[in-house]
Amino acid sequence: MDEKVDKSITGYSIYHIEAKRRKKINPLVEIYPKLPNEKYDIIYADPPWDYGGKMQYDKSSIKTENVGFKKNVFISAAEFQYPTLKLKELKELDVSSITADNCILFMWTTGPQMANSIELGIKWGFEYKTIAFVWDKQVHNPGRYTLSQTEFVLAFKKGRFPTPRGARNIRQMVSVHRGKHSEKPEIVIDGITKMFPQQKKIELFARNNYVGWDNWGLEIPDKKVQILSQKDLADNNIETQLQFH
Protein backbone atom coordinates (compact mmCIF):
# COMPACT_ATOMS: atom_id res chain seq x y z
CA MET A 1 0.00 0.00 0.00
CA ASP A 2 1.33 3.42 -0.98
CA GLU A 3 2.32 5.73 1.84
CA LYS A 4 0.03 8.75 2.12
CA VAL A 5 1.60 12.08 1.21
CA ASP A 6 0.54 15.39 2.77
CA LYS A 7 -0.35 17.40 -0.35
CA SER A 8 -0.35 20.68 1.61
CA ILE A 9 3.42 20.50 1.92
CA THR A 10 5.28 22.17 -0.93
CA GLY A 11 8.92 22.76 -1.70
CA TYR A 12 8.40 26.45 -1.02
CA SER A 13 6.80 25.88 2.39
CA ILE A 14 9.85 23.89 3.46
CA TYR A 15 12.28 26.37 1.91
CA HIS A 16 10.58 29.47 3.34
CA ILE A 17 10.98 28.40 6.98
CA GLU A 18 14.66 27.59 6.54
CA ALA A 19 15.27 30.73 4.47
CA LYS A 20 13.92 32.98 7.23
CA ARG A 21 16.27 31.34 9.71
CA ARG A 22 19.34 31.67 7.52
CA LYS A 23 18.82 35.20 6.14
CA LYS A 24 21.61 37.64 7.05
CA ILE A 25 20.51 40.99 8.48
CA ASN A 26 22.40 44.27 8.09
CA PRO A 27 23.71 45.16 11.59
CA LEU A 28 23.73 48.90 10.87
CA VAL A 29 20.92 51.32 11.71
CA GLU A 30 21.47 52.98 8.31
CA ILE A 31 21.65 50.96 5.08
CA TYR A 32 25.27 51.90 4.45
CA PRO A 33 28.40 52.86 6.39
CA LYS A 34 29.75 56.31 5.55
CA LEU A 35 31.62 56.64 2.26
CA PRO A 36 35.16 58.08 2.39
CA ASN A 37 35.71 61.78 1.77
CA GLU A 38 37.93 61.09 -1.24
CA LYS A 39 37.77 61.09 -5.04
CA TYR A 40 38.71 57.95 -6.95
CA ASP A 41 39.80 57.28 -10.53
CA ILE A 42 38.95 53.56 -10.38
CA ILE A 43 35.98 52.00 -8.57
CA TYR A 44 35.58 48.23 -8.29
CA ALA A 45 32.21 47.05 -6.96
CA ASP A 46 30.53 43.73 -6.20
CA PRO A 47 26.99 44.80 -5.23
CA PRO A 48 25.06 42.43 -2.93
CA TRP A 49 22.31 41.80 -5.49
CA ASP A 50 18.95 40.70 -4.14
CA TYR A 51 17.28 37.75 -5.89
CA GLY A 52 14.01 37.98 -3.98
CA GLY A 53 14.85 35.01 -1.77
CA LYS A 54 13.81 32.66 -4.58
CA MET A 55 14.84 29.05 -4.68
CA GLN A 56 17.41 28.21 -7.28
CA TYR A 57 15.90 25.97 -9.94
CA ASP A 58 16.40 22.43 -8.65
CA LYS A 59 14.42 19.19 -8.92
CA SER A 60 14.42 18.68 -5.15
CA SER A 61 11.63 21.27 -4.92
CA ILE A 62 9.36 19.42 -7.40
CA LYS A 63 6.78 17.13 -5.81
CA THR A 64 6.93 14.50 -8.52
CA GLU A 65 10.73 14.36 -8.34
CA ASN A 66 11.00 14.40 -4.54
CA VAL A 67 7.92 12.50 -3.40
CA GLY A 68 6.88 13.50 0.10
CA PHE A 69 10.04 15.66 0.20
CA LYS A 70 11.88 12.79 1.84
CA LYS A 71 15.13 14.26 0.52
CA ASN A 72 16.25 17.69 1.70
CA VAL A 73 15.05 20.56 -0.46
CA PHE A 74 17.97 22.42 -2.06
CA ILE A 75 18.58 25.51 0.09
CA SER A 76 20.79 28.20 -1.43
CA ALA A 77 20.52 31.98 -1.71
CA ALA A 78 22.85 34.98 -1.67
CA GLU A 79 21.01 36.42 1.34
CA PHE A 80 22.19 33.47 3.45
CA GLN A 81 25.78 34.68 3.01
CA TYR A 82 25.47 38.47 3.44
CA PRO A 83 22.77 41.17 3.66
CA THR A 84 21.45 41.70 0.13
CA LEU A 85 20.03 44.94 -1.27
CA LYS A 86 17.31 45.67 -3.79
CA LEU A 87 18.06 47.85 -6.82
CA LYS A 88 16.27 50.89 -5.35
CA GLU A 89 18.46 50.61 -2.23
CA LEU A 90 21.66 50.28 -4.25
CA LYS A 91 20.69 53.41 -6.15
CA GLU A 92 20.65 55.34 -2.86
CA LEU A 93 24.40 54.87 -2.41
CA ASP A 94 26.02 58.19 -3.39
CA VAL A 95 28.85 56.76 -5.48
CA SER A 96 29.01 59.98 -7.53
CA SER A 97 30.33 61.75 -4.41
CA ILE A 98 33.55 59.71 -4.53
CA THR A 99 34.19 59.71 -8.29
CA ALA A 100 36.87 61.81 -9.93
CA ASP A 101 36.04 63.77 -13.08
CA ASN A 102 37.58 60.96 -15.13
CA CYS A 103 36.68 57.59 -13.64
CA ILE A 104 36.13 53.94 -14.57
CA LEU A 105 33.65 51.75 -12.68
CA PHE A 106 34.10 47.98 -12.81
CA MET A 107 30.96 46.23 -11.56
CA TRP A 108 30.35 42.53 -10.94
CA THR A 109 27.05 41.11 -12.12
CA THR A 110 25.26 37.93 -13.13
CA GLY A 111 23.00 37.17 -16.08
CA PRO A 112 19.73 37.80 -14.17
CA GLN A 113 21.06 41.15 -12.87
CA MET A 114 22.55 42.41 -16.15
CA ALA A 115 19.84 45.00 -16.91
CA ASN A 116 19.77 46.15 -13.28
CA SER A 117 23.55 46.57 -13.33
CA ILE A 118 23.48 48.90 -16.32
CA GLU A 119 20.64 50.89 -14.74
CA LEU A 120 22.60 51.15 -11.49
CA GLY A 121 25.82 52.26 -13.20
CA ILE A 122 23.91 55.03 -15.00
CA LYS A 123 22.29 56.10 -11.72
CA TRP A 124 25.73 56.33 -10.13
CA GLY A 125 26.76 58.78 -12.86
CA PHE A 126 28.46 56.56 -15.43
CA GLU A 127 27.98 55.50 -19.04
CA TYR A 128 27.97 51.78 -19.83
CA LYS A 129 30.84 50.82 -22.14
CA THR A 130 31.51 47.07 -22.33
CA ILE A 131 31.98 43.72 -20.59
CA ALA A 132 35.47 43.94 -19.15
CA PHE A 133 35.73 40.40 -17.76
CA VAL A 134 33.92 37.11 -18.20
CA TRP A 135 34.55 34.61 -15.41
CA ASP A 136 34.24 30.92 -16.29
CA LYS A 137 33.71 29.35 -12.86
CA GLN A 138 34.37 25.82 -14.22
CA VAL A 139 31.44 24.59 -12.11
CA HIS A 140 27.82 25.20 -13.03
CA ASN A 141 24.81 26.20 -10.92
CA PRO A 142 21.25 25.09 -11.62
CA GLY A 143 19.57 27.30 -14.22
CA ARG A 144 16.09 27.53 -15.70
CA TYR A 145 17.38 28.24 -19.24
CA THR A 146 20.94 26.95 -19.45
CA LEU A 147 23.27 25.86 -16.67
CA SER A 148 24.81 28.94 -15.08
CA GLN A 149 28.61 28.89 -15.24
CA THR A 150 29.72 32.49 -15.79
CA GLU A 151 29.69 35.88 -14.09
CA PHE A 152 30.63 39.24 -15.58
CA VAL A 153 32.40 42.49 -14.79
CA LEU A 154 30.88 45.44 -16.61
CA ALA A 155 32.90 48.56 -17.40
CA PHE A 156 31.38 52.05 -17.08
CA LYS A 157 33.07 55.38 -17.76
CA LYS A 158 32.64 58.91 -16.45
CA GLY A 159 34.46 61.69 -18.31
CA ARG A 160 37.61 60.58 -20.10
CA PHE A 161 39.72 57.47 -19.77
CA PRO A 162 42.02 57.89 -16.72
CA THR A 163 45.67 58.35 -17.62
CA PRO A 164 48.42 57.28 -17.56
CA ARG A 165 47.35 53.85 -18.76
CA GLY A 166 49.21 50.75 -17.64
CA ALA A 167 48.93 47.25 -19.15
CA ARG A 168 46.96 46.83 -22.37
CA ASN A 169 47.12 43.03 -22.64
CA ILE A 170 44.75 42.00 -19.84
CA ARG A 171 42.50 39.16 -20.96
CA GLN A 172 38.72 39.45 -20.86
CA MET A 173 38.12 35.74 -20.22
CA VAL A 174 39.36 34.28 -16.94
CA SER A 175 38.86 30.61 -16.11
CA VAL A 176 39.23 30.00 -12.39
CA HIS A 177 37.51 27.30 -10.37
CA ARG A 178 34.76 28.69 -8.17
CA GLY A 179 35.68 29.04 -4.51
CA LYS A 180 33.49 30.03 -1.57
CA HIS A 181 30.07 31.57 -2.18
CA SER A 182 30.39 35.07 -3.73
CA GLU A 183 34.21 34.89 -3.58
CA LYS A 184 35.60 36.50 -6.73
CA PRO A 185 38.84 35.48 -8.47
CA GLU A 186 41.71 37.72 -7.46
CA ILE A 187 42.99 37.67 -11.04
CA VAL A 188 40.33 40.27 -11.92
CA ILE A 189 41.30 42.96 -9.41
CA ASP A 190 44.92 42.13 -10.21
CA GLY A 191 44.25 42.84 -13.89
CA ILE A 192 42.56 46.15 -13.07
CA THR A 193 45.54 47.09 -10.89
CA LYS A 194 47.90 46.40 -13.78
CA MET A 195 45.76 48.48 -16.16
CA PHE A 196 45.69 51.43 -13.74
CA PRO A 197 48.74 51.14 -11.47
CA GLN A 198 49.03 54.87 -10.68
CA GLN A 199 45.37 55.77 -10.21
CA LYS A 200 43.57 56.17 -6.89
CA LYS A 201 41.43 53.06 -6.44
CA ILE A 202 38.66 51.83 -4.14
CA GLU A 203 36.78 48.55 -3.79
CA LEU A 204 33.12 48.88 -2.77
CA PHE A 205 31.31 46.10 -0.87
CA ALA A 206 34.81 44.77 -0.23
CA ARG A 207 35.54 41.57 1.64
CA ASN A 208 39.30 41.85 1.23
CA ASN A 209 41.87 44.51 2.12
CA TYR A 210 44.41 44.82 -0.68
CA VAL A 211 47.61 46.85 -0.67
CA GLY A 212 47.23 49.82 -3.04
CA TRP A 213 43.44 49.92 -2.70
CA ASP A 214 41.08 51.73 -0.37
CA ASN A 215 37.98 49.78 0.52
CA TRP A 216 34.47 50.15 1.89
CA GLY A 217 31.94 47.64 3.16
CA LEU A 218 30.67 45.64 6.13
CA GLU A 219 33.16 42.76 6.11
CA ILE A 220 36.64 44.21 5.59
CA PRO A 221 39.50 42.42 7.39
CA ASP A 222 41.94 44.63 9.30
CA LYS A 223 45.12 43.21 7.79
CA LYS A 224 46.29 44.39 4.37
CA VAL A 225 47.31 41.66 1.92
CA GLN A 226 49.36 41.74 -1.24
CA ILE A 227 47.49 41.37 -4.49
CA LEU A 228 48.23 38.49 -6.88
CA SER A 229 50.71 40.32 -9.12
CA GLN A 230 52.83 41.17 -6.08
CA LYS A 231 53.16 37.53 -5.02
CA ASP A 232 55.51 34.80 -6.17
CA LEU A 233 53.36 33.13 -8.86
CA ALA A 234 55.89 30.40 -9.54
CA ASP A 235 55.15 28.67 -6.23
CA ASN A 236 51.71 27.48 -7.27
CA ASN A 237 51.92 27.76 -11.07
CA ILE A 238 48.94 30.14 -11.17
CA GLU A 239 50.32 32.03 -14.15
CA THR A 240 50.14 28.97 -16.39
CA GLN A 241 46.79 27.80 -15.03
CA LEU A 242 45.06 31.10 -15.69
CA GLN A 243 46.75 31.75 -19.05
CA PHE A 244 47.50 35.24 -17.81
CA HIS A 245 50.16 37.33 -19.56
Secondary structure, DSSP 8 states (H G I E B T S, - for coil): ------TT--HHHHHHHHHHHH-----SSSSS----S--EEEEEE---B--TT---S-GGG-TTTSGGG-S------GGGTS--B-HHHHTTS-GGGGEEEEEEEEEEE-GGGHHHHHHHHHHTT-EEEEEEEEEEEEEEE--SSS-EEEEEEEEEEESS--SS---S---SEEE----STT---HHHHHHHHHHSTTS-EEEET-SS-BTT-EEESS---SS-B--GGGS-GGGTTHHHHHT--
